[in-house]
Amino acid sequence: MDDTDPPPTVADGGGAKATRRQRRNAAEVQSAVLLAAVEELSENGYDGFTMDRVAARAGTSKTAIYRRWPSRTALAFAAYKQMVARPEDPPDTGDLRSDVLELLHAAADRMDSPVQTQIIRGLVIDARHEPEVMADLRDEFGQGAPGTMLTILARAVARGEARQDSLIPRIATLPIALLRSEYFMFGPGPVSDQVITEIVDQVFLPLVRPR
């Protein structure tokens, strides 16, 4: 068994020329499912998100979806990550403080979306019964993807704004982790500019700057 569509079928419209639906490969099916899942989450929120609706929108079967994503929660989380995908190019203002502030403000704007707030809370509730999804959620919301911040921090190290020994994922993900902690503890609602500035000026910069 694989994730491809079922074998092509021939539709004969009462003597009309038969047409054949092209069979999609696994990658194409997964891409279609993720796109459909993002659209369903955006339009109907987490509470209205169903595998039936995603399958119908993607033009595939629930069986094909379950081979890749074992539950509604797992698929919703994958779609959520597509919705809040990080920018490919990290901020590059030439100044560490400005770069991190820009990154955190962008992340705070994404978190403040009412739709995403409802999605996040629904995911956290349902993932309590799915250890693997919960582990992925903790990684996503607790640490964040280190790549962007590591890039920013590496540039700062090259400019002499940060120490070489600060260039590790645990330190790089700290600003986003603190931002998310603030959001989950005191949200819903926007994280204030003051809080973002305090994260950068009082916690992160003193930790990474040359001593």
PyRosetta script that sets phi, psi and omega in degrees:
from pyrosetta import init, pose_from_sequence

init()
pose = pose_from_sequence("MDDTDPPPTVADGGGAKATRRQRRNAAEVQSAVLLAAVEELSENGYDGFTMDRVAARAGTSKTAIYRRWPSRTALAFAAYKQMVARPEDPPDTGDLRSDVLELLHAAADRMDSPVQTQIIRGLVIDARHEPEVMADLRDEFGQGAPGTMLTILARAVARGEARQDSLIPRIATLPIALLRSEYFMFGPGPVSDQVITEIVDQVFLPLVRPR")
pose.set_psi(1, 142.8)
pose.set_omega(1, 177.4)
pose.set_phi(2, -137.5)
pose.set_psi(2, -174.3)
pose.set_omega(2, -176.4)
pose.set_phi(3, -94.6)
pose.set_psi(3, 8.5)
pose.set_omega(3, -178.3)
pose.set_phi(4, -73.8)
pose.set_psi(4, 165.2)
pose.set_omega(4, 175.1)
pose.set_phi(5, -67.5)
pose.set_psi(5, 163.9)
pose.set_omega(5, 174.6)
pose.set_phi(6, -60.9)
pose.set_psi(6, 161.6)
pose.set_omega(6, 179.3)
pose.set_phi(7, -54.7)
pose.set_psi(7, 149.2)
pose.set_omega(7, -179.6)
pose.set_phi(8, -57.5)
pose.set_psi(8, 146.5)
pose.set_omega(8, 177.7)
pose.set_phi(9, -117.2)
pose.set_psi(9, 156.3)
pose.set_omega(9, 179.9)
pose.set_phi(10, -108.2)
pose.set_psi(10, 125.3)
pose.set_omega(10, 178.4)
pose.set_phi(11, -105.6)
pose.set_psi(11, 124.2)
pose.set_omega(11, -178.3)
pose.set_phi(12, -111.9)
pose.set_psi(12, 109.3)
pose.set_omega(12, -176.2)
pose.set_phi(13, -89.8)
pose.set_psi(13, 68.6)
pose.set_omega(13, 174.0)
pose.set_phi(14, 58.6)
pose.set_psi(14, 50.3)
pose.set_omega(14, 177.9)
pose.set_phi(15, 94.8)
pose.set_psi(15, -8.6)
pose.set_omega(15, 177.4)
pose.set_phi(16, -69.5)
pose.set_psi(16, 161.7)
pose.set_omega(16, -179.5)
pose.set_phi(17, -61.4)
pose.set_psi(17, 129.0)
pose.set_omega(17, -178.5)
pose.set_phi(18, -66.1)
pose.set_psi(18, 141.8)
pose.set_omega(18, 176.4)
pose.set_phi(19, -118.4)
pose.set_psi(19, 149.0)
pose.set_omega(19, -176.2)
pose.set_phi(20, -122.3)
pose.set_psi(20, 125.7)
pose.set_omega(20, 177.0)
pose.set_phi(21, -78.5)
pose.set_psi(21, 127.7)
pose.set_omega(21, -177.8)
pose.set_phi(22, -70.9)
pose.set_psi(22, 135.2)
pose.set_omega(22, 178.4)
pose.set_phi(23, -78.4)
pose.set_psi(23, 130.3)
pose.set_omega(23, 179.1)
pose.set_phi(24, -89.6)
pose.set_psi(24, 147.2)
pose.set_omega(24, 177.1)
pose.set_phi(25, -81.3)
pose.set_psi(25, 176.8)
pose.set_omega(25, -173.8)
pose.set_phi(26, -60.4)
pose.set_psi(26, -42.9)
pose.set_omega(26, -178.6)
pose.set_phi(27, -63.4)
pose.set_psi(27, -40.1)
pose.set_omega(27, 179.5)
pose.set_phi(28, -67.0)
pose.set_psi(28, -39.8)
pose.set_omega(28, 178.1)
pose.set_phi(29, -64.8)
pose.set_psi(29, -45.6)
pose.set_omega(29, -179.9)
pose.set_phi(30, -61.9)
pose.set_psi(30, -40.2)
pose.set_omega(30, 178.2)
pose.set_phi(31, -63.4)
pose.set_psi(31, -42.2)
pose.set_omega(31, 179.2)
pose.set_phi(32, -65.6)
pose.set_psi(32, -39.3)
pose.set_omega(32, 179.4)
pose.set_phi(33, -65.7)
pose.set_psi(33, -45.1)
pose.set_omega(33, 179.6)
pose.set_phi(34, -62.4)
pose.set_psi(34, -42.6)
pose.set_omega(34, 178.4)
pose.set_phi(35, -62.0)
pose.set_psi(35, -44.5)
pose.set_omega(35, 179.0)
pose.set_phi(36, -63.7)
pose.set_psi(36, -39.1)
pose.set_omega(36, -179.6)
pose.set_phi(37, -66.1)
pose.set_psi(37, -40.9)
pose.set_omega(37, 177.1)
pose.set_phi(38, -61.8)
pose.set_psi(38, -44.1)
pose.set_omega(38, -179.4)
pose.set_phi(39, -65.0)
pose.set_psi(39, -40.4)
pose.set_omega(39, 178.9)
pose.set_phi(40, -65.3)
pose.set_psi(40, -44.0)
pose.set_omega(40, 178.0)
pose.set_phi(41, -62.1)
pose.set_psi(41, -42.3)
pose.set_omega(41, -178.2)
pose.set_phi(42, -65.5)
pose.set_psi(42, -39.0)
pose.set_omega(42, -175.0)
pose.set_phi(43, -85.7)
pose.set_psi(43, -36.6)
pose.set_omega(43, -171.2)
pose.set_phi(44, -116.8)
pose.set_psi(44, -4.9)
pose.set_omega(44, -178.8)
pose.set_phi(45, 72.1)
pose.set_psi(45, 178.1)
pose.set_omega(45, -176.9)
pose.set_phi(46, -68.4)
pose.set_psi(46, -39.0)
pose.set_omega(46, -177.2)
pose.set_phi(47, -64.1)
pose.set_psi(47, -31.3)
pose.set_omega(47, -179.5)
pose.set_phi(48, -95.7)
pose.set_psi(48, 9.5)
pose.set_omega(48, -177.0)
pose.set_phi(49, -83.9)
pose.set_psi(49, 119.8)
pose.set_omega(49, 179.6)
pose.set_phi(50, -132.2)
pose.set_psi(50, 152.2)
pose.set_omega(50, 177.8)
pose.set_phi(51, -66.8)
pose.set_psi(51, -34.0)
pose.set_omega(51, 179.6)
pose.set_phi(52, -61.4)
pose.set_psi(52, -45.7)
pose.set_omega(52, -178.0)
pose.set_phi(53, -67.7)
pose.set_psi(53, -39.0)
pose.set_omega(53, 178.3)
pose.set_phi(54, -64.4)
pose.set_psi(54, -44.9)
pose.set_omega(54, -179.7)
pose.set_phi(55, -60.4)
pose.set_psi(55, -43.7)
pose.set_omega(55, -179.6)
pose.set_phi(56, -64.8)
pose.set_psi(56, -42.1)
pose.set_omega(56, -178.9)
pose.set_phi(57, -68.3)
pose.set_psi(57, -36.7)
pose.set_omega(57, -178.8)
pose.set_phi(58, -81.3)
pose.set_psi(58, -11.8)
pose.set_omega(58, -178.9)
pose.set_phi(59, 70.1)
pose.set_psi(59, 38.4)
pose.set_omega(59, 179.3)
pose.set_phi(60, -140.2)
pose.set_psi(60, -172.6)
pose.set_omega(60, -178.1)
pose.set_phi(61, -102.5)
pose.set_psi(61, 155.8)
pose.set_omega(61, 175.4)
pose.set_phi(62, -62.8)
pose.set_psi(62, -32.1)
pose.set_omega(62, 179.2)
pose.set_phi(63, -59.5)
pose.set_psi(63, -42.9)
pose.set_omega(63, 179.6)
pose.set_phi(64, -64.9)
pose.set_psi(64, -36.7)
pose.set_omega(64, 179.7)
pose.set_phi(65, -67.9)
pose.set_psi(65, -44.7)
pose.set_omega(65, -177.1)
pose.set_phi(66, -65.9)
pose.set_psi(66, -22.5)
pose.set_omega(66, 176.7)
pose.set_phi(67, -66.7)
pose.set_psi(67, -29.6)
pose.set_omega(67, -178.7)
pose.set_phi(68, -99.0)
pose.set_psi(68, -39.4)
pose.set_omega(68, 180.0)
pose.set_phi(69, -124.0)
pose.set_psi(69, 111.5)
pose.set_omega(69, -169.2)
pose.set_phi(70, -73.2)
pose.set_psi(70, -7.3)
pose.set_omega(70, -178.3)
pose.set_phi(71, -154.7)
pose.set_psi(71, 164.3)
pose.set_omega(71, 175.1)
pose.set_phi(72, -58.3)
pose.set_psi(72, -41.1)
pose.set_omega(72, -179.0)
pose.set_phi(73, -63.7)
pose.set_psi(73, -43.6)
pose.set_omega(73, -179.6)
pose.set_phi(74, -62.6)
pose.set_psi(74, -42.0)
pose.set_omega(74, 179.6)
pose.set_phi(75, -69.0)
pose.set_psi(75, -41.7)
pose.set_omega(75, 179.1)
pose.set_phi(76, -61.5)
pose.set_psi(76, -38.1)
pose.set_omega(76, 178.9)
pose.set_phi(77, -67.0)
pose.set_psi(77, -41.9)
pose.set_omega(77, 177.8)
pose.set_phi(78, -61.7)
pose.set_psi(78, -40.3)
pose.set_omega(78, 178.8)
pose.set_phi(79, -67.9)
pose.set_psi(79, -39.6)
pose.set_omega(79, 178.2)
pose.set_phi(80, -59.3)
pose.set_psi(80, -42.5)
pose.set_omega(80, 180.0)
pose.set_phi(81, -63.8)
pose.set_psi(81, -32.6)
pose.set_omega(81, 175.0)
pose.set_phi(82, -67.7)
pose.set_psi(82, -38.0)
pose.set_omega(82, -178.4)
pose.set_phi(83, -65.0)
pose.set_psi(83, -36.3)
pose.set_omega(83, -175.1)
pose.set_phi(84, -110.0)
pose.set_psi(84, 27.9)
pose.set_omega(84, -179.0)
pose.set_phi(85, -51.9)
pose.set_psi(85, 135.5)
pose.set_omega(85, -178.8)
pose.set_phi(86, -70.1)
pose.set_psi(86, 151.0)
pose.set_omega(86, 176.7)
pose.set_phi(87, -61.1)
pose.set_psi(87, 142.3)
pose.set_omega(87, -178.6)
pose.set_phi(88, -65.3)
pose.set_psi(88, -36.0)
pose.set_omega(88, -177.1)
pose.set_phi(89, -104.9)
pose.set_psi(89, 112.5)
pose.set_omega(89, 178.4)
pose.set_phi(90, -63.2)
pose.set_psi(90, 155.2)
pose.set_omega(90, 175.4)
pose.set_phi(91, -54.5)
pose.set_psi(91, 142.3)
pose.set_omega(91, -178.8)
pose.set_phi(92, -143.4)
pose.set_psi(92, 73.4)
pose.set_omega(92, -178.0)
pose.set_phi(93, -87.7)
pose.set_psi(93, -9.9)
pose.set_omega(93, -175.4)
pose.set_phi(94, 91.1)
pose.set_psi(94, 4.5)
pose.set_omega(94, -178.4)
pose.set_phi(95, -141.5)
pose.set_psi(95, 127.2)
pose.set_omega(95, -175.4)
pose.set_phi(96, -59.4)
pose.set_psi(96, -48.0)
pose.set_omega(96, -177.8)
pose.set_phi(97, -59.1)
pose.set_psi(97, -45.8)
pose.set_omega(97, -179.9)
pose.set_phi(98, -63.9)
pose.set_psi(98, -39.5)
pose.set_omega(98, 179.2)
pose.set_phi(99, -62.1)
pose.set_psi(99, -46.7)
pose.set_omega(99, -176.4)
pose.set_phi(100, -69.6)
pose.set_psi(100, -39.5)
pose.set_omega(100, 176.7)
pose.set_phi(101, -60.6)
pose.set_psi(101, -44.0)
pose.set_omega(101, 179.4)
pose.set_phi(102, -62.4)
pose.set_psi(102, -42.8)
pose.set_omega(102, 179.7)
pose.set_phi(103, -64.0)
pose.set_psi(103, -44.3)
pose.set_omega(103, -178.4)
pose.set_phi(104, -68.6)
pose.set_psi(104, -37.9)
pose.set_omega(104, 177.2)
pose.set_phi(105, -63.5)
pose.set_psi(105, -39.9)
pose.set_omega(105, 177.9)
pose.set_phi(106, -64.9)
pose.set_psi(106, -42.1)
pose.set_omega(106, 178.5)
pose.set_phi(107, -65.0)
pose.set_psi(107, -40.0)
pose.set_omega(107, 179.2)
pose.set_phi(108, -63.9)
pose.set_psi(108, -37.9)
pose.set_omega(108, 177.9)
pose.set_phi(109, -63.1)
pose.set_psi(109, -40.2)
pose.set_omega(109, 178.4)
pose.set_phi(110, -65.6)
pose.set_psi(110, -41.7)
pose.set_omega(110, -178.7)
pose.set_phi(111, -66.3)
pose.set_psi(111, -26.5)
pose.set_omega(111, -174.6)
pose.set_phi(112, -81.3)
pose.set_psi(112, -2.8)
pose.set_omega(112, 178.1)
pose.set_phi(113, -66.6)
pose.set_psi(113, 126.7)
pose.set_omega(113, 179.6)
pose.set_phi(114, -56.7)
pose.set_psi(114, -39.7)
pose.set_omega(114, 179.7)
pose.set_phi(115, -63.1)
pose.set_psi(115, -44.7)
pose.set_omega(115, -178.4)
pose.set_phi(116, -69.1)
pose.set_psi(116, -33.1)
pose.set_omega(116, 176.1)
pose.set_phi(117, -59.3)
pose.set_psi(117, -45.8)
pose.set_omega(117, 179.6)
pose.set_phi(118, -65.8)
pose.set_psi(118, -38.6)
pose.set_omega(118, 179.0)
pose.set_phi(119, -63.6)
pose.set_psi(119, -47.3)
pose.set_omega(119, -177.8)
pose.set_phi(120, -60.3)
pose.set_psi(120, -46.3)
pose.set_omega(120, -177.6)
pose.set_phi(121, -65.9)
pose.set_psi(121, -38.9)
pose.set_omega(121, 176.9)
pose.set_phi(122, -64.6)
pose.set_psi(122, -41.2)
pose.set_omega(122, 178.4)
pose.set_phi(123, -62.1)
pose.set_psi(123, -45.1)
pose.set_omega(123, -178.2)
pose.set_phi(124, -62.0)
pose.set_psi(124, -40.8)
pose.set_omega(124, -179.5)
pose.set_phi(125, -66.1)
pose.set_psi(125, -49.6)
pose.set_omega(125, -175.2)
pose.set_phi(126, -72.9)
pose.set_psi(126, -30.9)
pose.set_omega(126, -177.1)
pose.set_phi(127, -71.5)
pose.set_psi(127, -11.1)
pose.set_omega(127, 177.0)
pose.set_phi(128, -60.2)
pose.set_psi(128, -24.3)
pose.set_omega(128, -179.5)
pose.set_phi(129, -99.2)
pose.set_psi(129, 4.6)
pose.set_omega(129, -178.8)
pose.set_phi(130, -132.1)
pose.set_psi(130, 92.5)
pose.set_omega(130, -173.9)
pose.set_phi(131, -54.3)
pose.set_psi(131, -40.0)
pose.set_omega(131, -177.2)
pose.set_phi(132, -67.5)
pose.set_psi(132, -42.1)
pose.set_omega(132, 178.2)
pose.set_phi(133, -66.7)
pose.set_psi(133, -40.5)
pose.set_omega(133, 179.2)
pose.set_phi(134, -61.5)
pose.set_psi(134, -39.5)
pose.set_omega(134, 178.1)
pose.set_phi(135, -63.0)
pose.set_psi(135, -40.8)
pose.set_omega(135, 177.9)
pose.set_phi(136, -66.1)
pose.set_psi(136, -38.2)
pose.set_omega(136, 178.0)
pose.set_phi(137, -63.3)
pose.set_psi(137, -43.3)
pose.set_omega(137, 179.6)
pose.set_phi(138, -62.2)
pose.set_psi(138, -39.1)
pose.set_omega(138, 178.8)
pose.set_phi(139, -66.4)
pose.set_psi(139, -43.0)
pose.set_omega(139, -178.0)
pose.set_phi(140, -68.9)
pose.set_psi(140, -46.7)
pose.set_omega(140, -173.8)
pose.set_phi(141, -90.0)
pose.set_psi(141, -26.5)
pose.set_omega(141, -177.4)
pose.set_phi(142, -87.5)
pose.set_psi(142, -40.8)
pose.set_omega(142, -176.8)
pose.set_phi(143, -109.0)
pose.set_psi(143, -40.3)
pose.set_omega(143, -176.1)
pose.set_phi(144, 80.2)
pose.set_psi(144, 163.9)
pose.set_omega(144, 179.3)
pose.set_phi(145, -73.3)
pose.set_psi(145, 123.5)
pose.set_omega(145, -174.5)
pose.set_phi(146, -77.7)
pose.set_psi(146, -16.0)
pose.set_omega(146, -171.6)
pose.set_phi(147, -55.6)
pose.set_psi(147, -49.0)
pose.set_omega(147, -177.1)
pose.set_phi(148, -62.6)
pose.set_psi(148, -48.5)
pose.set_omega(148, -178.3)
pose.set_phi(149, -68.6)
pose.set_psi(149, -33.8)
pose.set_omega(149, 176.7)
pose.set_phi(150, -63.9)
pose.set_psi(150, -37.6)
pose.set_omega(150, 177.3)
pose.set_phi(151, -63.6)
pose.set_psi(151, -46.6)
pose.set_omega(151, 178.7)
pose.set_phi(152, -61.2)
pose.set_psi(152, -44.5)
pose.set_omega(152, -177.6)
pose.set_phi(153, -68.4)
pose.set_psi(153, -37.4)
pose.set_omega(153, 178.7)
pose.set_phi(154, -63.4)
pose.set_psi(154, -39.0)
pose.set_omega(154, 176.8)
pose.set_phi(155, -63.8)
pose.set_psi(155, -39.5)
pose.set_omega(155, 179.2)
pose.set_phi(156, -65.8)
pose.set_psi(156, -38.6)
pose.set_omega(156, 177.3)
pose.set_phi(157, -61.9)
pose.set_psi(157, -43.7)
pose.set_omega(157, -179.6)
pose.set_phi(158, -63.8)
pose.set_psi(158, -30.7)
pose.set_omega(158, 178.9)
pose.set_phi(159, -85.5)
pose.set_psi(159, -6.0)
pose.set_omega(159, -178.4)
pose.set_phi(160, 84.9)
pose.set_psi(160, 12.4)
pose.set_omega(160, -179.9)
pose.set_phi(161, -86.4)
pose.set_psi(161, -15.9)
pose.set_omega(161, -176.9)
pose.set_phi(162, -142.7)
pose.set_psi(162, 156.9)
pose.set_omega(162, -179.1)
pose.set_phi(163, -80.7)
pose.set_psi(163, 148.7)
pose.set_omega(163, 178.6)
pose.set_phi(164, -61.4)
pose.set_psi(164, -37.7)
pose.set_omega(164, -176.9)
pose.set_phi(165, -74.5)
pose.set_psi(165, -3.8)
pose.set_omega(165, 175.1)
pose.set_phi(166, -87.4)
pose.set_psi(166, -6.2)
pose.set_omega(166, -174.2)
pose.set_phi(167, -84.1)
pose.set_psi(167, 67.2)
pose.set_omega(167, 179.0)
pose.set_phi(168, -135.0)
pose.set_psi(168, 151.3)
pose.set_omega(168, -176.6)
pose.set_phi(169, -56.2)
pose.set_psi(169, -38.9)
pose.set_omega(169, -177.2)
pose.set_phi(170, -59.4)
pose.set_psi(170, -40.0)
pose.set_omega(170, 178.9)
pose.set_phi(171, -79.0)
pose.set_psi(171, -40.9)
pose.set_omega(171, -177.2)
pose.set_phi(172, -61.3)
pose.set_psi(172, -35.6)
pose.set_omega(172, -177.1)
pose.set_phi(173, -86.0)
pose.set_psi(173, -3.8)
pose.set_omega(173, -175.8)
pose.set_phi(174, -59.2)
pose.set_psi(174, -46.0)
pose.set_omega(174, -178.7)
pose.set_phi(175, -59.0)
pose.set_psi(175, -44.5)
pose.set_omega(175, 179.6)
pose.set_phi(176, -67.1)
pose.set_psi(176, -39.1)
pose.set_omega(176, 178.6)
pose.set_phi(177, -61.0)
pose.set_psi(177, -42.5)
pose.set_omega(177, 179.0)
pose.set_phi(178, -67.4)
pose.set_psi(178, -38.6)
pose.set_omega(178, 177.8)
pose.set_phi(179, -62.3)
pose.set_psi(179, -45.5)
pose.set_omega(179, -179.7)
pose.set_phi(180, -67.3)
pose.set_psi(180, -37.3)
pose.set_omega(180, 177.3)
pose.set_phi(181, -61.2)
pose.set_psi(181, -43.0)
pose.set_omega(181, 177.7)
pose.set_phi(182, -60.4)
pose.set_psi(182, -42.6)
pose.set_omega(182, -178.3)
pose.set_phi(183, -65.2)
pose.set_psi(183, -45.7)
pose.set_omega(183, -177.1)
pose.set_phi(184, -72.3)
pose.set_psi(184, -30.7)
pose.set_omega(184, -178.9)
pose.set_phi(185, -78.6)
pose.set_psi(185, -36.1)
pose.set_omega(185, -171.8)
pose.set_phi(186, -120.7)
pose.set_psi(186, -2.9)
pose.set_omega(186, 178.3)
pose.set_phi(187, -76.2)
pose.set_psi(187, -178.9)
pose.set_omega(187, 0.0)
pose.set_phi(188, -73.4)
pose.set_psi(188, 162.6)
pose.set_omega(188, -177.5)
pose.set_phi(189, 128.5)
pose.set_psi(189, 159.5)
pose.set_omega(189, -176.6)
pose.set_phi(190, -69.1)
pose.set_psi(190, 146.6)
pose.set_omega(190, 171.4)
pose.set_phi(191, -79.9)
pose.set_psi(191, 130.1)
pose.set_omega(191, -172.9)
pose.set_phi(192, -70.2)
pose.set_psi(192, 156.8)
pose.set_omega(192, 175.4)
pose.set_phi(193, -60.4)
pose.set_psi(193, -34.8)
pose.set_omega(193, -179.9)
pose.set_phi(194, -62.2)
pose.set_psi(194, -44.2)
pose.set_omega(194, 179.4)
pose.set_phi(195, -63.0)
pose.set_psi(195, -43.5)
pose.set_omega(195, -179.9)
pose.set_phi(196, -62.2)
pose.set_psi(196, -42.8)
pose.set_omega(196, 179.0)
pose.set_phi(197, -64.5)
pose.set_psi(197, -39.2)
pose.set_omega(197, 178.5)
pose.set_phi(198, -65.0)
pose.set_psi(198, -39.5)
pose.set_omega(198, 177.9)
pose.set_phi(199, -58.6)
pose.set_psi(199, -43.2)
pose.set_omega(199, -176.9)
pose.set_phi(200, -74.9)
pose.set_psi(200, -50.7)
pose.set_omega(200, -171.1)
pose.set_phi(201, -80.2)
pose.set_psi(201, -33.9)
pose.set_omega(201, -173.9)
pose.set_phi(202, -98.1)
pose.set_psi(202, -19.8)
pose.set_omega(202, -176.9)
pose.set_phi(203, -117.0)
pose.set_psi(203, -58.9)
pose.set_omega(203, -169.7)
pose.set_phi(204, -72.7)
pose.set_psi(204, -53.4)
pose.set_omega(204, -175.9)
pose.set_phi(205, -61.3)
pose.set_psi(205, -44.4)
pose.set_omega(205, 176.5)
pose.set_phi(206, -60.4)
pose.set_psi(206, -27.1)
pose.set_omega(206, -179.1)
pose.set_phi(207, -74.6)
pose.set_psi(207, -33.2)
pose.set_omega(207, -171.8)
pose.set_phi(208, -106.1)
pose.set_psi(208, -17.5)
pose.set_omega(208, -175.5)
pose.set_phi(209, -70.3)
pose.set_psi(209, 151.9)
pose.set_omega(209, 177.6)
pose.set_phi(210, -57.4)
pose.set_psi(210, 142.9)
pose.set_omega(210, -178.0)
pose.set_phi(211, -100.3)
pose.dump_pdb("model.pdb")
